Amino acid sequence: QVHLVESGGGLVQAGGSLRLSCAASGTISTIYTMGWFRQGLGNQRDLVATITKEGAAIYGDSLKGRFTISRDNNKKTVDLQMNGLKPEDSDVYYCNEAVRRRASDTSYDNWWGRGTQVTVSS
């Protein structure tokens, strides 16, 4: 099993900053991609940002420049620095990771945290 725990959510004013962090624990051999998604309005969660183990990052539309994703492979953590927050950024943010649990495994699986609330007031 892999357990992801998010932290850093809270209430901030528009234009403010917040830093989210996600810590992974459990049986982990390799974490290929780490990322953040938010609930959005639909059934599927919306991409916020992802980062590969090599450091290549992808951001959701209109988020690049305000949000910065980073990871620490030794600590098995992924952070999301959010600057210039807007009320429309308010949502539940979920940590997601593609994990190969054992070196002998032939595939990897996606794991989700329980989410952390981000609220931006105007």
C-alpha positions in Angstrom: 0.0 0.0 0.0 1.0 3.6 -0.7 -0.3 6.4 1.5 -0.3 10.0 0.5 -0.8 12.8 2.9 -1.4 16.4 1.8 -0.8 19.5 4.0 -0.6 23.3 3.6 -4.1 24.1 2.6 -6.0 26.9 4.2 -7.6 30.3 3.8 -5.7 33.2 2.0 -6.7 36.5 0.5 -6.6 37.1 -3.3 -3.1 37.7 -4.4 -1.7 35.7 -1.6 0.5 32.6 -1.6 0.2 29.1 -0.3 2.4 26.1 -0.4 1.0 22.6 -0.5 3.0 19.5 0.3 2.4 15.8 -0.2 4.3 13.1 1.6 4.4 9.5 0.4 4.9 6.5 2.5 4.6 2.7 2.2 6.1 0.2 -0.2 7.7 2.3 -2.8 10.4 1.5 -5.3 10.1 4.3 -7.8 7.8 7.3 -8.1 7.6 8.2 -11.7 5.2 11.1 -11.8 4.0 13.2 -8.9 1.3 15.8 -9.3 -1.6 17.9 -8.1 -5.2 17.9 -9.3 -8.2 19.8 -8.1 -11.8 18.8 -8.0 -13.3 21.2 -10.5 -16.9 21.0 -11.6 -16.9 17.8 -13.5 -16.6 14.2 -12.5 -13.0 14.0 -13.4 -10.4 16.0 -11.5 -8.6 18.8 -13.3 -4.9 18.9 -13.8 -3.0 21.5 -11.8 0.6 20.3 -12.3 2.7 17.2 -12.7 6.4 16.5 -12.5 8.4 13.5 -13.6 11.2 12.0 -11.7 13.6 13.7 -14.1 12.0 17.1 -13.2 9.9 17.8 -16.3 6.8 19.7 -15.3 3.4 20.2 -17.0 0.9 22.8 -15.8 -2.8 23.2 -16.3 -4.1 26.0 -18.5 -3.5 29.5 -17.1 -1.6 28.1 -14.1 2.0 28.2 -15.4 3.7 31.3 -14.1 1.6 31.4 -10.9 2.1 27.8 -9.7 5.4 26.0 -9.4 5.7 22.2 -8.7 8.8 20.6 -7.2 9.8 17.3 -5.8 12.3 15.8 -3.4 13.0 12.2 -4.4 14.9 11.5 -1.2 12.1 12.7 1.1 9.5 11.4 -1.3 7.6 14.6 -1.3 6.0 16.9 -3.9 5.3 20.5 -3.3 3.1 23.1 -5.0 4.0 26.7 -4.6 0.9 28.8 -5.4 1.4 32.5 -5.9 -1.0 35.2 -7.0 -4.0 33.2 -5.9 -7.4 34.0 -7.2 -10.9 33.2 -5.8 -11.4 30.8 -8.7 -8.5 28.7 -7.4 -10.5 27.8 -4.4 -11.0 24.0 -4.5 -10.0 20.7 -3.0 -6.5 19.8 -4.1 -5.4 16.2 -4.4 -2.0 14.7 -4.5 -1.4 12.0 -7.2 1.5 9.8 -7.8 2.4 7.0 -10.2 4.3 4.4 -8.1 6.1 1.2 -8.8 6.0 -0.4 -5.5 8.7 -3.0 -6.0 11.6 -3.2 -8.4 10.4 -6.5 -9.6 7.0 -5.1 -10.6 6.2 -4.8 -14.3 3.8 -1.9 -13.9 3.0 1.1 -11.8 -0.2 2.3 -10.2 -1.8 5.7 -9.4 -2.4 6.7 -5.8 -4.4 9.6 -4.4 -4.3 11.6 -1.3 -7.6 12.5 0.5 -7.3 16.2 -0.5 -6.7 19.5 1.2 -9.0 22.5 1.0 -7.7 25.8 -0.5 -9.9 28.8 -0.1 -9.1 32.2 -1.6 -11.2 35.2 -0.4 -11.7 38.3 -2.5 
